[in-house]
Amino acid sequence: MTAPEFLEGFLPRWRASLPTRLAPFAERFLRLNRGVLEVLTQRALAALRARRGEVPHTAGELAASHPF
């Protein structure tokens, strides 16, 4: 699963859990920070795969699974 795929599944549930008054702020936050959220999610997914013993498939996954 890629970071964008994960976020597409997670964000609708997250949005639904927010109070109505926060929805406009959340949408703006997501619009402004989507790239950062994808990078952080990719790092978290790579770390999870590494803990499970899965081999990284890309250089990005390798870098994400080994914090410097």
Biotite code that builds the C-alpha atoms (Angstrom):
import biotite.structure as struc

atoms = struc.array([
    struc.Atom([0.000, 0.000, 0.000], chain_id="A", res_id=1, res_name="MET", atom_name="CA", element="C"),
    struc.Atom([1.340, 3.421, -0.923], chain_id="A", res_id=2, res_name="THR", atom_name="CA", element="C"),
    struc.Atom([1.034, 6.551, 1.197], chain_id="A", res_id=3, res_name="ALA", atom_name="CA", element="C"),
    struc.Atom([-1.593, 8.147, -1.116], chain_id="A", res_id=4, res_name="PRO", atom_name="CA", element="C"),
    struc.Atom([-3.638, 4.925, -1.038], chain_id="A", res_id=5, res_name="GLU", atom_name="CA", element="C"),
    struc.Atom([-3.469, 4.826, 2.752], chain_id="A", res_id=6, res_name="PHE", atom_name="CA", element="C"),
    struc.Atom([-4.473, 8.472, 3.064], chain_id="A", res_id=7, res_name="LEU", atom_name="CA", element="C"),
    struc.Atom([-7.395, 8.014, 0.669], chain_id="A", res_id=8, res_name="GLU", atom_name="CA", element="C"),
    struc.Atom([-8.734, 5.311, 2.973], chain_id="A", res_id=9, res_name="GLY", atom_name="CA", element="C"),
    struc.Atom([-7.933, 7.061, 6.244], chain_id="A", res_id=10, res_name="PHE", atom_name="CA", element="C"),
    struc.Atom([-8.827, 10.692, 5.603], chain_id="A", res_id=11, res_name="LEU", atom_name="CA", element="C"),
    struc.Atom([-12.563, 10.206, 4.938], chain_id="A", res_id=12, res_name="PRO", atom_name="CA", element="C"),
    struc.Atom([-12.917, 8.447, 8.300], chain_id="A", res_id=13, res_name="ARG", atom_name="CA", element="C"),
    struc.Atom([-10.859, 11.162, 9.986], chain_id="A", res_id=14, res_name="TRP", atom_name="CA", element="C"),
    struc.Atom([-12.958, 13.920, 8.405], chain_id="A", res_id=15, res_name="ARG", atom_name="CA", element="C"),
    struc.Atom([-16.165, 12.199, 9.526], chain_id="A", res_id=16, res_name="ALA", atom_name="CA", element="C"),
    struc.Atom([-14.926, 12.147, 13.122], chain_id="A", res_id=17, res_name="SER", atom_name="CA", element="C"),
    struc.Atom([-14.258, 15.897, 13.238], chain_id="A", res_id=18, res_name="LEU", atom_name="CA", element="C"),
    struc.Atom([-16.700, 18.369, 14.732], chain_id="A", res_id=19, res_name="PRO", atom_name="CA", element="C"),
    struc.Atom([-18.499, 20.345, 12.008], chain_id="A", res_id=20, res_name="THR", atom_name="CA", element="C"),
    struc.Atom([-16.921, 23.625, 13.102], chain_id="A", res_id=21, res_name="ARG", atom_name="CA", element="C"),
    struc.Atom([-13.419, 22.242, 12.372], chain_id="A", res_id=22, res_name="LEU", atom_name="CA", element="C"),
    struc.Atom([-14.135, 20.846, 8.895], chain_id="A", res_id=23, res_name="ALA", atom_name="CA", element="C"),
    struc.Atom([-13.121, 24.005, 6.947], chain_id="A", res_id=24, res_name="PRO", atom_name="CA", element="C"),
    struc.Atom([-9.847, 24.245, 8.860], chain_id="A", res_id=25, res_name="PHE", atom_name="CA", element="C"),
    struc.Atom([-9.115, 20.564, 8.304], chain_id="A", res_id=26, res_name="ALA", atom_name="CA", element="C"),
    struc.Atom([-9.688, 20.865, 4.558], chain_id="A", res_id=27, res_name="GLU", atom_name="CA", element="C"),
    struc.Atom([-7.319, 23.832, 4.341], chain_id="A", res_id=28, res_name="ARG", atom_name="CA", element="C"),
    struc.Atom([-4.724, 22.000, 6.436], chain_id="A", res_id=29, res_name="PHE", atom_name="CA", element="C"),
    struc.Atom([-4.927, 18.962, 4.162], chain_id="A", res_id=30, res_name="LEU", atom_name="CA", element="C"),
    struc.Atom([-4.704, 21.070, 1.018], chain_id="A", res_id=31, res_name="ARG", atom_name="CA", element="C"),
    struc.Atom([-1.622, 22.918, 2.281], chain_id="A", res_id=32, res_name="LEU", atom_name="CA", element="C"),
    struc.Atom([0.138, 19.922, 3.813], chain_id="A", res_id=33, res_name="ASN", atom_name="CA", element="C"),
    struc.Atom([-0.792, 16.979, 1.591], chain_id="A", res_id=34, res_name="ARG", atom_name="CA", element="C"),
    struc.Atom([2.774, 16.455, 0.379], chain_id="A", res_id=35, res_name="GLY", atom_name="CA", element="C"),
    struc.Atom([4.196, 16.465, 3.896], chain_id="A", res_id=36, res_name="VAL", atom_name="CA", element="C"),
    struc.Atom([1.486, 14.060, 5.070], chain_id="A", res_id=37, res_name="LEU", atom_name="CA", element="C"),
    struc.Atom([2.330, 11.688, 2.221], chain_id="A", res_id=38, res_name="GLU", atom_name="CA", element="C"),
    struc.Atom([6.061, 11.747, 3.052], chain_id="A", res_id=39, res_name="VAL", atom_name="CA", element="C"),
    struc.Atom([5.436, 11.143, 6.761], chain_id="A", res_id=40, res_name="LEU", atom_name="CA", element="C"),
    struc.Atom([2.943, 8.380, 5.981], chain_id="A", res_id=41, res_name="THR", atom_name="CA", element="C"),
    struc.Atom([5.392, 6.743, 3.571], chain_id="A", res_id=42, res_name="GLN", atom_name="CA", element="C"),
    struc.Atom([8.083, 6.784, 6.273], chain_id="A", res_id=43, res_name="ARG", atom_name="CA", element="C"),
    struc.Atom([5.701, 5.263, 8.804], chain_id="A", res_id=44, res_name="ALA", atom_name="CA", element="C"),
    struc.Atom([4.604, 2.547, 6.373], chain_id="A", res_id=45, res_name="LEU", atom_name="CA", element="C"),
    struc.Atom([8.257, 1.760, 5.516], chain_id="A", res_id=46, res_name="ALA", atom_name="CA", element="C"),
    struc.Atom([9.137, 1.509, 9.213], chain_id="A", res_id=47, res_name="ALA", atom_name="CA", element="C"),
    struc.Atom([6.182, -0.817, 9.750], chain_id="A", res_id=48, res_name="LEU", atom_name="CA", element="C"),
    struc.Atom([7.298, -3.007, 6.844], chain_id="A", res_id=49, res_name="ARG", atom_name="CA", element="C"),
    struc.Atom([10.857, -3.078, 8.211], chain_id="A", res_id=50, res_name="ALA", atom_name="CA", element="C"),
    struc.Atom([9.617, -4.188, 11.653], chain_id="A", res_id=51, res_name="ARG", atom_name="CA", element="C"),
    struc.Atom([7.688, -6.969, 9.935], chain_id="A", res_id=52, res_name="ARG", atom_name="CA", element="C"),
    struc.Atom([10.884, -8.052, 8.185], chain_id="A", res_id=53, res_name="GLY", atom_name="CA", element="C"),
    struc.Atom([9.785, -7.083, 4.681], chain_id="A", res_id=54, res_name="GLU", atom_name="CA", element="C"),
    struc.Atom([12.513, -6.090, 2.235], chain_id="A", res_id=55, res_name="VAL", atom_name="CA", element="C"),
    struc.Atom([12.361, -2.485, 0.937], chain_id="A", res_id=56, res_name="PRO", atom_name="CA", element="C"),
    struc.Atom([11.489, -2.259, -2.770], chain_id="A", res_id=57, res_name="HIS", atom_name="CA", element="C"),
    struc.Atom([12.709, 1.275, -3.471], chain_id="A", res_id=58, res_name="THR", atom_name="CA", element="C"),
    struc.Atom([15.509, 3.562, -2.340], chain_id="A", res_id=59, res_name="ALA", atom_name="CA", element="C"),
    struc.Atom([12.901, 5.735, -0.637], chain_id="A", res_id=60, res_name="GLY", atom_name="CA", element="C"),
    struc.Atom([11.601, 2.807, 1.384], chain_id="A", res_id=61, res_name="GLU", atom_name="CA", element="C"),
    struc.Atom([15.148, 1.870, 2.337], chain_id="A", res_id=62, res_name="LEU", atom_name="CA", element="C"),
    struc.Atom([15.897, 5.387, 3.516], chain_id="A", res_id=63, res_name="ALA", atom_name="CA", element="C"),
    struc.Atom([12.615, 5.597, 5.413], chain_id="A", res_id=64, res_name="ALA", atom_name="CA", element="C"),
    struc.Atom([13.198, 2.302, 7.168], chain_id="A", res_id=65, res_name="SER", atom_name="CA", element="C"),
    struc.Atom([16.640, 3.376, 8.446], chain_id="A", res_id=66, res_name="HIS", atom_name="CA", element="C"),
    struc.Atom([16.417, 6.682, 10.313], chain_id="A", res_id=67, res_name="PRO", atom_name="CA", element="C"),
    struc.Atom([19.685, 8.565, 10.359], chain_id="A", res_id=68, res_name="PHE", atom_name="CA", element="C"),
])
